[in-house]
Amino acid sequence: MNINKYGQPVGFPLPDWQPLAFPPRTQLSGRHCNLLPLETRHGEALFQAYSLTEDDRDWTWLGAEKPASLAEMMLWITGKVNDFSLVSWVVADIKNNRPVGVVCYSNVDPVNGAMEIGHVTWSPLMQKTSMGTEALFLLMKNAFTLGYRRIAWRCDSLNQASRNAAERVGFTFEGRFRQAMTRKQRNRDTDWLSVIDTDWPNIERALEGWLSLENFNQNGAQKRRLETFFLDSR
């Protein structure tokens, strides 16, 4: 514990801390997928990918409704591209460069070195693949490389799949904000999770091991589960 001259407990010192740059919109390259800056040219492929499900159950806890037409998809993309508080990417399958999902940095705070991963919108083409895990890994690695100290994840407290996805890649549950929002004419309690810079070395080691090409067979099935790599990285 750090004590100041008045005998009060204070946070640990950061004598060299300086505000950071806002994250640039640049490609992040992986082994299973690439993250490309989101553009309207991705609209048709994304609309096709999201349309692989006949209903909108994957959009229940999202702020937006599932686009019902290509025109609505273009408006949805344009809104993200033109929102300069976001850094938006399309997830592209590395095998064919096909857009299969969207994800963003949001609530970026360069002064304090904090941000969120949000607007996570995976299509059925990402289900039961390594691409979702790698996309989150690339975003975390990029943020900490840029000098950020904290990455947060927020989700509806009833969206257990979202919380599971965050905890699976190393996010720690911090707490629940009751009646934090209204969404689609419903109440939303919000769960908060985070990864901080001191967590990252072990998380990076585990994710790097799981994502290695040696951990997948010719059919793309994993040889070892991710949790075993986390056990090894401790």
WOVEN-V266555 format. One record per pair of residues at least 4 apart in sequence whose C-alpha atoms are under 7 Angstrom apart, sorted by the first residue. I is the first residue (numbers start at 1). J is the second residue. D is the distance in whole Angstrom. If there is no record, write none. Layout:
# WOVEN-V266555
((I	J	D) (I	J	D))
This chain:
# WOVEN-V266555
((1	9	7) (2	9	6) (2	10	5) (2	11	6) (2	12	6) (3	7	6) (3	8	5) (3	9	5) (3	10	6) (4	8	5) (4	9	7) (4	10	7) (19	110	6) (19	111	4) (19	112	7) (20	110	5) (20	111	6) (20	113	7) (21	110	6) (22	110	6) (25	37	6) (25	87	6) (26	36	7) (26	37	6) (27	35	6) (27	36	5) (27	37	6) (28	34	6) (28	35	5) (28	36	7) (28	138	7) (29	33	7) (29	34	5) (29	35	6) (30	34	5) (32	93	7) (32	94	5) (32	130	7) (32	131	6) (33	91	7) (33	92	5) (33	93	5) (33	94	5) (33	131	6) (34	91	6) (34	92	5) (34	93	7) (34	94	6) (35	89	6) (35	90	6) (35	91	5) (35	92	6) (35	135	7) (36	89	5) (36	90	5) (36	91	7) (37	88	6) (37	89	5) (37	90	6) (38	81	7) (38	88	6) (38	89	5) (38	90	5) (39	81	7) (40	74	6) (40	77	6) (40	78	6) (42	46	6) (42	99	7) (43	47	6) (43	73	6) (43	74	6) (44	48	6) (44	70	7) (45	49	6) (45	99	6) (46	50	6) (46	99	6) (46	100	6) (46	101	7) (47	51	6) (47	70	6) (47	73	6) (48	52	7) (49	100	6) (49	123	6) (49	124	7) (49	125	7) (50	123	5) (50	124	7) (52	124	7) (56	60	7) (56	66	6) (59	65	6) (59	66	6) (61	156	7) (61	159	7) (63	183	7) (67	72	5) (67	73	5) (68	72	6) (69	73	6) (70	74	6) (71	75	6) (72	76	6) (73	77	6) (74	78	6) (75	79	6) (76	80	7) (77	81	6) (78	82	6) (79	83	6) (80	86	7) (80	88	7) (81	88	7) (85	106	6) (85	107	7) (86	104	6) (86	105	6) (86	106	5) (87	104	5) (87	105	5) (87	106	7) (88	103	6) (88	104	4) (88	105	7) (89	102	6) (89	103	6) (89	104	6) (90	99	6) (90	101	6) (90	102	4) (90	103	7) (91	99	6) (91	100	6) (91	101	5) (91	102	6) (92	97	5) (92	98	5) (92	99	4) (92	100	6) (93	97	5) (93	98	5) (93	99	6) (93	100	7) (100	122	7) (100	123	6) (100	125	6) (100	126	6) (101	121	6) (101	122	4) (101	123	5) (102	120	6) (102	121	5) (102	122	6) (103	118	6) (103	119	5) (103	120	5) (103	121	6) (104	117	6) (104	118	5) (104	119	6) (104	120	7) (105	115	7) (105	116	6) (105	117	5) (105	118	6) (106	115	6) (106	116	5) (106	117	6) (106	118	6) (107	115	5) (107	116	6) (108	114	6) (108	115	4) (108	116	7) (109	113	6) (109	114	5) (109	115	6) (110	114	7) (113	148	4) (113	149	5) (113	150	6) (114	148	6) (114	149	6) (114	150	5) (114	151	6) (115	150	6) (115	151	5) (115	152	6) (116	151	5) (116	152	4) (116	153	6) (117	151	7) (117	152	6) (117	153	6) (118	153	7) (122	126	6) (126	131	6) (126	132	6) (130	134	6) (131	135	6) (132	136	6) (133	137	6) (134	138	6) (135	139	6) (136	140	6) (137	141	6) (137	207	7) (138	142	6) (139	143	6) (140	144	6) (141	145	6) (142	146	6) (143	147	7) (143	148	6) (144	148	5) (144	149	7) (144	197	7) (149	196	6) (149	197	5) (150	194	7) (150	195	6) (150	196	4) (150	197	6) (151	194	6) (151	195	5) (151	196	6) (152	193	6) (152	194	4) (152	195	7) (153	192	6) (153	193	5) (153	194	6) (154	190	6) (154	191	6) (154	192	5) (154	193	6) (155	159	7) (155	162	7) (155	163	7) (155	190	6) (155	191	5) (155	192	7) (156	188	6) (156	189	6) (156	190	5) (156	191	6) (157	189	5) (157	190	5) (157	191	5) (159	163	7) (160	164	6) (161	165	6) (162	166	6) (163	167	6) (164	168	6) (165	169	7) (166	170	7) (166	171	5) (167	171	5) (167	172	6) (170	195	7) (170	203	6) (171	193	6) (171	194	5) (171	195	5) (172	193	5) (172	194	5) (172	195	6) (173	192	6) (173	193	4) (173	194	7) (174	192	5) (174	193	5) (175	191	6) (175	192	6) (176	189	7) (176	190	6) (176	191	4) (176	192	6) (177	189	6) (177	190	5) (177	191	6) (178	189	5) (178	190	7) (179	187	6) (179	188	6) (179	189	5) (180	188	6) (180	189	5) (180	190	6) (181	187	6) (181	188	5) (181	189	7) (182	186	6) (182	187	5) (182	188	6) (183	187	6) (183	188	6) (195	199	6) (195	200	7) (196	200	7) (199	203	7) (200	204	6) (201	205	6) (202	206	6) (202	233	5) (202	234	6) (203	207	6) (204	208	6) (205	209	6) (205	233	6) (206	210	6) (206	229	5) (206	230	5) (206	233	6) (207	211	6) (208	212	6) (209	229	7) (210	215	6) (210	226	6) (210	229	7) (211	215	7) (215	222	6) (215	223	5) (215	224	7) (216	220	5) (216	221	5) (216	222	5) (216	223	6) (217	221	6) (217	222	7) (217	223	7) (224	228	7) (226	230	7) (227	231	6) (228	232	6) (229	233	6) (230	234	7))
